[in-house]
Amino acid sequence: MRPTYSFRPQNTTCVTDKPIATTRTAACALVVAISVFSSSCAITAKFQRPVVQAPAAFGELAGSDQWKTATPGDGILKGKWWEILGDPELNRLEEQVSISNYSVKQLEAIYRQSIETIEINRTGYYPSVTAGPSVNQSDRGVNAGGRGTSSSFTTPFTATWVPDLWNRVGLSVNSANSAAQLSAANLENLRLSLQATLAVDYFSILSADMQLKLLNDSIGAYQTYLDLTNNRFNGGVASKADVYLAQTQLYTTQAQATDLAVTRKQFEHAIAVIIGRSPAGFAVATGTINAPPPPVPVGLPSTLLERRPDIAAAERNAMTANTAIGIAKVAWFPTLTLSGSPSLSSGSILNLLTWGSRAWTAGPVLAQTLFDAGRRKAVLRQAQDAYDATAAAYQQTVLTAFQQVEDNLSTLRILAQEATQQALAVEAAEQSLVLETERYKAGTDSYLNVITTQTITLSNERNAVTLLQRRMTAAVNLILALGGGWDQSAIPTDEQMKSPDMKDATKTVNVAQPLR
């Protein structure tokens, strides 16, 4: 839906008891008349959020007891959303993102730049005054009739003001406000994305640690089996082929453990960069994923429109495009410029400050474009098309948000079922390994069956760890899809953006962050 524009009526009257008899009073009357007329014709840009049909509830919540629909009083998903995951080391790392990440600092600076843009646009409400004192000396020469050197001293001032007749300045200020709020939303969206990425990388490290422990335990067991097989070979019970099989299994598992270190290091380096540290010398302590992900409170789909910074950013982008249409409309109206140039001018500096040295010029200029070959129409259509594009982008962002919530809800539900099945597979594989080992020691089964069972057991144990990691990742992604406890109230209002703190780099580190 494209925005509509209206003329804003004002109850403004003009009363004068003096006749319009001079050029000066005529000019003043013209200014007053235009101001009265324009005050009832100021253009305002009315913005309506583009319509997106939200479902009554998320489909994955139906018939599930794993999640509940959150109410405003739940208060579980707060600004520090990572704390519900219950890992102190993760908490410590997450705290550093907002403080030290250089991409966050970059967007903070861009936000402060947008605040200055508001200030620049506000200056349009006020006149500009310039001064240019000058001293000139001249000599025409005797042959030209001159009488020697002459001097002139001038102290001119020029004041120019373009009254905001049609709300041109007001619209530009509104546009700058929306752009600044867009910058704030982008800043929080980046923070949330980096925090989620850090959490995913952190659980990937813990998953690697857990798998490395499984591999190291298996390496110890395989070394024992190799020693046993060597003894049986020396005793003439086992074949040399059994020894080679035991060696192959041991060395292969050692290579897998070594290779796992590559993945762990890469995730460590990624976390270091996220928290603004050099990867050299940075390390994450060895740990484990202690438990499955906790239940995440999920609100109604309609509340998602208020809880995601990327949706807020898309909405502010549409608001900016909406205001641009109003600015394009203003181009159809005339521009009134009021200017005055009082000055003091004298041939002697001693007389410069006397009443006789005064001089001035003043008067209004009314400018109106009469013909532009359709340029203003094209600019207006361009602004309307730009709004249509941003409105569609907003609607797509909302639909994508719904999809992301549904995706991660279904992922958590299905992975929970798979984890239960995988646990049964691990238990069965471990029991099978015990039986195969006993049969091999008793000489009733070949070592190949033992190795096969060992491989199956280790594979199932590693799959169980991977499933746990995937569940934690899905939980983090669900929180990200829900906005991480953020809501639109964290975006600075027009009044808040007038505060001097918004220009202070030491204080904008908290801009657009949710309440703790």
N, C-alpha and C positions, 0 to 999 in steps of 0.2 A: 504494500500500500504506500503510495507516494504521499509525502506530507502536504498539508494545505496551509495557506498563508492568509492572514487577515490584516485589516487595518485596525489599529488599536485606538479607540476613541478616548479623548481626553476633554474634560470640562475646562477649557481655557478661554478666557475673554480678554479683550483689550479696551481700556478706557482712556481717552485723552480729551483735554479741554482746550488744546491749542491748535490753531489752524496750520495746515501744511502750507507754509509760505516760502520756505527756503529749500535749497538743494539738500542741506543737511537734514532737515526734518523729513523731507521726502524720502531720503535714503533710509532714515530710521523707521519710517512708516512701512517701507518695503520689507525691511528685516522683520519687523514685528508681525506684519501680515503673513509672511512666509512661515515664521515660527509658529504662529497660531494654526495655520493650515497644516503644517507638517506634523504638529503634535497630535493631530487626529488621524494622521495617515502613516504613522511609524510602523514599519513591517516587523512582525514577530514570527519566528519559526516555531511552529508547534510540532513536537516530536511525539510519535506514537511508536512504541516498541513493535517491531515486525512480528506478525502472528505466527506462532508455532504451536500446533496442537499437541499438548502433553498428555500421555496416557494417565489414567487414574492411579495406577500403581505399576511398579516394575514386574514384568512377567515372571522373573526368576524367584520372586519372593512368594509366589502363590504356592501353598502347600509345603513350605519349607520351614523347619524350626531352627535352622542354623542362624538366621538373621531376624531382626525385628525392625519394624518401621520406627525410625527415631522421631521423637517429638522435640520441640524447642527446649524443653526442660531437661533433656537427657544429659547434655553437657559433656559427652564423652569425647567427641571429636573436637578438640580445641586446636589452638594454633600449633602447639607442639604435638602434632598428631603421632609422631613416631614413638612417643612414650608409651602408647598402648601396646607396642610390640615387646616391651619389657626387656630391653637390652641396654645396660648402662653405657657400654662402649659406643653403641650406635647413637645414643643420646649425646655423648660428648662430641662425636664427629658432626652430627647434624647442627649443633649450635654454631659451628664455625662457618657454615655456608653463607649466612647473611652478613657475616662480619668480614670474611676474607676472600670470597670468590670475586675474581676480577670482572667476570661478565655481569655480576650483580652490581658491582661498582660502576660499570659502564652505563647500565640502564638507570642507576641512581643519578648519574650526571646528566643523562638525557632528560630525566624527569625535571631536574633543576633548570635545565635549559628551557623546558616547556613552561615553567613558572615565569621565567624571564620574558618569554614570548607573550604571556598574559599581560605583564607590566608594559611591554612595548605597545600592545594594542590599546591599553587603557590610556596611554598618553594622547590618543586621538580625541579624548574628551576635552582637552585643554589647549589653550593657544600656545604658540611658540614665539619667543622673543629673541631677537638677535641684535647685536650692537657691532658697529664698525667705525670707531673713531679714526679720523684721518687728518693728516697735516700735508698740505700741498703748497709748493713754492713754484713760481713761474717768472719768467723774464722774456718779454716779447721782443726786446731789442730796441735800440734807439731809432734805427731806420724804419721800423714798423710802427713808430709812434709810441713806443713804450717809454715808461718813466722809471725803469729799473726793476728790481725784484719785488714781487708781491707775494703775500702769503695768505692762505685761508685755512681756518681751523673748523672742523665739523665733527659733531658727536651725534650721529644718527642712530635711532633705534627703530626696529621694524617688528611689529606685532601682527601675527597672522592667526586667524582662527576659522576653522571650518565647522560650523555647528552640525551636530549629529541630527539632521532634520529627519531622516528616514530610518534611523536606528542602524545606520551603516557601522558605526563604531561598536554599538551594542552587540550586533551580530558577530562582529569579528572577535569581540571579547568572549562571547559565548562559545564560539568555535575554538578559541584558544583554551578555554576552560575544559571543554570536552577532550581536546587533544592532550591536555595535561593529565586528565583522569585516565585517558587511554594509556599514557606512559606509565602511570601508577599501576594500572591493571597488568600491563605487560611485565612490569617489574616483579609483581607478585607471582605471575604465571611462571616466570623464569625461576624464581626462588623455589616454588613448589615442584617444578620439573627437576631441578637440580637436587632437591632434597629426596625426591623419589628415586632418582637415578643413583644417588649415593646409597640409599637403603637397599636397592636391588643389587648393586655391586658388593655391598657389605655381606649380604646373605649368600652371594655367590662365593665369596672368600670363605665363609663358614662352611659352606657345602664342600668346597675343595678341601678344607681341613678335615672334615668328617670322612670324606672319601680317602684322603691320604692316610688317615688312621686305619681304615679298613685295609688298605693296600699294605701298610706296614705290618699290621697284624697277620695278614695273609703271607707276607714275605717271611715272617718268623716261622709260621706254620709250614710253609713250603721248604724252608731250610731244614726243618726237622724231618720232613718227609724225604728230602734228598739224602740226609744222613742215614735214615732208616733203609732207604733203597740201596745205598752203597753197602751197608752192612749185610743186607740180604744178598746182594750180588757177590760180595766177598765170601759169603757163606754158601754160595752156589744155589740159592733159592730163587733169586730174581735174575732177569736177563739184563744185558748191557743196554738194551732198548729202553727198559724201565728207568735206568739211570739218566739216559739222555732226555726222556720225557720229563722227569723231575727237574732236570737242569733247565730245560726249555721253559717250563712253567715258572720257575723261580726268576729267571732272567727277564722274561716277558713282563712279569708283575713289577719287578724293579724298574724297568723302563717306563711302565705306566705311571709309577709313583714319581719318577723324575720328570716326566712330561707334565704332570699335574702342577708342578711348580711354575711352569710358564703361565698357565691361566691365572694362578693366584697372584703372581707378580703384576700381571697386566691390570687386574682389578685394583690392586694396591696403588699402582701408578695413577689410575683413573680417579680414585678417591682423593689422592694427594692434590691433583689439579683442581678438583671440585672445591676443596677447602682452601685453595690458594697457596699450596705448599709445593716445593720442588719434590719430584719423585725420588730424587737421590736422598737416601737416608731415612725415608719415610717407611713406616711399617705398621701393619695392623696386627694386634696380638692374636695368637691362635685361639680359636674358640669353637663352639658348637651351637647349632640351632636348638634351643632348649625345649621348644614345644611347638605344636601346630599353631597357625595364626589364630588370634582371638576373633570372636565375632565382631563385625564392623557394623555400627548403626547406620541404617540406610533410610533416608527421608523419602518423601513423596517426590515423584518426577517434577512436579511444578516448582518445588523448592530448589531444584538443581539450577534453575535460571538465576538464582540469587547467590549461589554458592561456588561458582567456578569463575576464576579470574579471566580465563580466556573468553567466556561468554560475556563478561562485563566489558572486556576490551572490544569485542565485536560490536556490542551495543553502543559503546562510546564512539566507535568508528562510524557507525551509522548516524549517530547524532551529529558528528562533525560534517558528514556529507549532507545531512538534512539542512544544517545551517548554511552550507555553501549555496543551496538553492535560494535561500533568502537573500544572501549577498548578491547573487546574480540578479535577483529581482530589483534590488536597489539601484542597479546600473541604469534603470529606465527613468530614474528621477534626477532632477537637476542638483547641482552642487553649489552651495552658497559659500563664498569665501569672504570673510571680513578682514580687512587689513588696515593698518595705520602706521605712519612713519613720522613720529615727532623727532625733531632734531634741533640742535643749536649750531648756528653757522656764523662765523665772523672772520673778518680779515685781520683781527688782532686778538691774540689770546687773552688780553686783558679785558676785552669786551665780550668774551665767549659766553660767560655765565650771566649776562644781563638779559632783561626782558626783550630788548630789541633784537636779540640774536635768534629768537624762536622762529621755527618754521615747522609745518606739518602738512601731511597729506593723509586722507582717509577716505574709505568708501567700500561698499560691497561689490562683489562680482558674482553674478549668477550665470553658471555655465550649464549647458544642456547639449547633449549629443543629438543632433537632428538627423543625421544619416550615417550609418556604419555598415551598409551593405549586408545586414542580417547578422552581424557579429554577436550582438547581445542575445539574439534568439538562439544562436548556436551555443553560446556559453551557457545559457539557461538549460537547454536540452542536455548539454554535456553534464551539468551538475545533477540533473534529474536522473540521467543514466548512471552516474557515479553512485547516487543514492540507491538505486535499484540493485547495483552490484553489491554494495555493503549490506543491504537488507538481506539479499540472498546468502551472503557469506555468514551473516548472523544466524539465519535459519539453519544453514548447513552445520554450523558449529554446535548448535543446540542438538540437532539430530545425532551428530557424532558423539556428543556427550551421553545421550541416552544409550547409544550403542555400546560405548565403553563400559558403562555401568552394567548393562546386561551381560556383556562378554565376560567381565570379571566375576560377576555373581555366578554365572553358569560354570566358569572355570573352577572356582572354589568348590562349588557343589560337586562337580564331577571328579575333581582331583581328590576330594575327601573320600568318595566311594572307591576310587582307584587305590588310595593309600591303604584302606582296609584290606582290599584284595591283595595288594603287594605284601602286606605284613604276613598274610597267610602263606604266600609263596616263599617268603624268606624262612618262615618257621619250617615249612615242609622241606626246603632245600637243606637246612641245617640238620634236620633229623635224617635225611637221606645220606648226608655226608658221614654222619656218625656210623650208620650201618655199613656203608661202603668201606670205611676205614677198617672196621672190625673184620669184614669179610676178606680184605686184602691181607691183613695181618695173619689171619687164619689160613691164608693160602687158597681160599676158595674163589677168589675173584682177581682179575688182572688190575694192574696199576692204571691202565687206561681208563677204567670205570671210575677210579678214585679221582683222577685229574678232571674228567668230565664233570663229575659232581662238584668238585671244588670250584671249577669255572662257573658253573650254574649258580652256586651259592654266592660267590663274590659278585657276580653280575646282578643278582637279585638284591643283595645288600646295597650295592651302589645305586640301583634304581630306586630303592626306598629313600635314600638320601636325596637323590635328584627330585623325587616327587615332593619331599618336604620343602626343598628350595623353591620349586615351582609354586607351591601353595603360598609361601611367604611372598614371593614376587607378585602373585595374583592379589594378595591382600594389600600390598603396597599400591599396586595399580588401581585397585578398587578405591582406596582412599584418595588417590590422585584424581580418579574420575569423579569423585564426590566433592572435590575442591579442597580436601585437606583441612576441613574445619574453617575455611575462609567464607566470608560473605561480603556483599557489596557495601556494607556499612564501613568497611575498612578503607574504602576509596575516599580520599580527601574531598570535602565539599568545596563549593566555590568560596565560601567564607574562610575555610581553613587554609585554602591555598593563598590567601592574602597575608598569612602570617610570615614574619621574617624568618621563622624557623625553616620554612620550606626552601630557603635559599642557602641554608647552612649545611655543608657537607657532613658535619659531625652529627646532625640530627635527622637527616633524610634516610639514614640506615633503617629506620623503622617505618618508612612510608608504605602504606597499603598492607602492612602485616596485620594478621588477625589478632584479636585480643587474646592474651595468654590465659 
